[in-house]
Amino acid sequence: MMKNILRPVIVMFVALTIVTGLVYPAIVTAVGQAAFHREANGSLIERDGKVVGSEIIGQQFDAPRYFWGRLSATTPNPYNAGSSGGSNLGPTNSALADEVAARVAALRGADSGRSAADVPVDLVTSSGSGLDPEISPAAALYQVERVAKARGMSAGQVEALVARATTGRQFGLLGEPRVNVLKLNLALDAAGGLK
């Protein structure tokens, strides 16, 4: 009796393991590599034959000559894709308030002459994944003066780079306009302008 029950269970277990553990992943991998090769391999950005980052994962920039991205909620290192996730800190949590206040102070120190009210919210908070590679155009424009001064460029030159790096809504209606921080910083390096 037990043998009659156990045999179909084992056969089903083995069959589902083969289908869901081997066949399905192999098909998805093959389709991904054939149809979406760049995306399936991390949307890597190369300069001079060397990988400098990914288009879809943020990086830490804190030098005044670069645009800064959103805060990362990953630990122990910022923008660690292996530990993606939000901080789960709510708006009334004192740790979040302290983190925001510290970031506002850092931005105000770097971008002197600006008030705390001017700081775009995406510069002082992390995204849900903690890996967001993009900021709003307002967040990029907030940093133009600092970057221009550090690079010895005019604000107009840097604003033009921000405008070129701004991506509009997908299909004209989905999402919000955004600026990929890594791509913008690479465009800055290509434009030169370091003192």
C-alpha positions in Angstrom: 0.0 0.0 0.0 2.7 2.5 1.0 4.7 1.5 -2.1 1.8 2.5 -4.3 1.6 5.9 -2.7 5.3 6.5 -2.5 6.2 5.7 -6.1 4.1 8.4 -7.8 5.3 11.0 -5.2 8.9 10.2 -6.0 8.3 10.2 -9.8 6.5 13.5 -9.5 9.3 15.0 -7.3 12.0 13.9 -9.8 10.0 15.1 -12.8 9.3 18.5 -11.3 12.9 18.9 -10.1 14.1 18.2 -13.7 11.5 20.6 -15.3 11.8 23.4 -12.8 15.4 23.0 -11.7 17.1 22.2 -15.1 14.9 22.6 -18.2 13.1 25.9 -17.3 16.3 27.7 -16.1 18.2 26.5 -19.2 15.4 27.8 -21.5 15.2 31.1 -19.7 19.0 31.5 -19.8 19.2 30.7 -23.5 16.4 33.1 -24.4 17.9 35.8 -22.2 21.4 35.4 -23.8 19.9 35.3 -27.3 17.3 38.1 -27.1 18.6 40.3 -24.2 22.4 39.6 -24.1 23.4 43.0 -22.6 20.7 43.0 -20.0 21.2 39.4 -19.0 24.8 40.1 -18.3 24.2 43.1 -16.0 23.9 46.0 -18.4 27.7 46.7 -18.0 29.2 50.0 -19.1 32.7 49.8 -20.5 35.3 52.5 -21.1 38.5 51.8 -23.0 37.8 48.0 -22.8 37.4 48.1 -19.0 34.1 47.6 -17.1 33.4 50.7 -15.0 30.0 49.8 -13.6 26.5 48.8 -14.4 23.7 50.9 -15.8 21.3 49.4 -13.4 23.2 49.4 -10.1 24.3 52.7 -8.4 27.8 53.4 -7.3 29.3 55.5 -4.5 30.4 58.9 -5.6 31.4 61.4 -2.9 34.1 63.6 -4.5 32.9 67.2 -5.2 33.7 66.9 -8.9 31.1 64.2 -9.3 27.3 64.1 -9.1 26.2 62.1 -6.1 23.4 59.5 -6.3 20.8 58.3 -3.9 21.8 56.9 -0.5 22.3 53.1 -0.5 20.5 51.0 2.2 22.7 48.0 1.6 25.2 46.8 4.2 28.0 46.3 4.9 29.1 48.2 1.7 27.0 50.7 -0.2 25.4 49.5 -3.5 26.1 45.9 -2.7 23.8 44.0 -5.0 24.2 40.9 -2.9 22.3 42.5 0.0 19.7 44.5 -1.9 16.8 45.7 0.1 15.3 48.8 1.8 16.3 49.9 5.2 12.7 49.4 6.4 13.0 52.6 8.5 9.7 54.4 8.7 9.3 58.2 8.6 9.0 58.4 12.4 12.2 56.4 13.0 15.0 58.4 14.6 17.7 56.5 12.7 16.1 57.6 9.4 15.8 61.2 10.7 19.5 61.2 11.7 20.5 59.7 8.4 18.6 62.4 6.5 19.9 65.2 8.7 23.5 64.0 8.1 23.0 63.8 4.4 21.4 67.3 4.3 24.4 68.7 6.3 26.8 67.0 3.9 25.0 68.4 0.9 24.8 71.9 2.4 28.5 71.8 3.3 29.4 70.7 -0.3 26.9 72.9 -2.0 27.3 76.0 0.1 24.7 78.7 -0.1 21.9 76.3 -0.4 19.2 75.9 2.2 17.9 72.6 3.5 14.6 73.3 1.9 16.2 73.2 -1.5 17.5 69.6 -1.2 15.6 67.2 -3.4 14.2 64.3 -1.4 15.9 61.6 -3.5 19.3 63.0 -2.5 18.6 62.3 1.2 16.7 59.0 1.0 17.5 55.5 -0.3 15.3 53.7 -2.8 13.4 50.5 -2.1 16.3 48.3 -3.4 19.1 50.5 -2.0 20.8 50.2 -5.4 19.1 53.0 -7.4 21.5 54.2 -10.1 19.3 57.3 -11.0 18.3 60.6 -9.5 15.7 63.1 -10.5 16.7 66.0 -12.9 16.0 68.3 -9.9 18.6 66.4 -7.8 21.1 66.7 -10.6 20.5 70.4 -11.1 20.9 71.0 -7.4 24.5 69.8 -7.7 25.5 71.7 -10.8 27.2 74.6 -9.1 29.4 72.3 -6.9 30.4 70.1 -9.8 31.1 73.1 -12.1 33.2 74.8 -9.5 35.2 71.6 -8.8 35.9 71.1 -12.5 36.5 74.6 -13.5 33.6 74.5 -15.9 30.7 76.9 -16.3 27.3 76.0 -14.8 25.9 76.2 -18.3 28.3 73.5 -19.6 27.4 71.2 -16.7 23.7 71.8 -17.1 23.9 70.9 -20.8 25.5 67.6 -19.8 22.6 67.0 -17.3 20.1 67.8 -20.0 21.7 65.3 -22.4 21.8 62.6 -19.7 18.2 63.1 -18.7 15.9 60.2 -19.8 12.2 61.0 -20.2 9.2 58.9 -19.2 9.1 55.4 -20.7 6.7 55.5 -23.7 6.1 59.1 -22.9 3.9 58.3 -19.9 5.4 55.7 -17.5 7.7 56.7 -14.6 9.4 60.0 -14.1 12.3 61.8 -15.9 15.6 60.6 -14.5 19.4 60.9 -14.7 21.7 57.9 -14.6 24.5 59.1 -12.2 27.2 56.9 -13.6 26.5 57.8 -17.2 26.5 61.5 -16.2 29.8 61.3 -14.4 31.4 59.4 -17.3 30.2 62.2 -19.6 31.7 64.7 -17.2 35.0 62.9 -17.3 34.9 62.8 -21.1 34.2 66.5 -21.2 37.3 67.1 -19.0 37.3 70.4 -17.1 39.3 69.3 -14.0 41.3 72.1 -12.3 
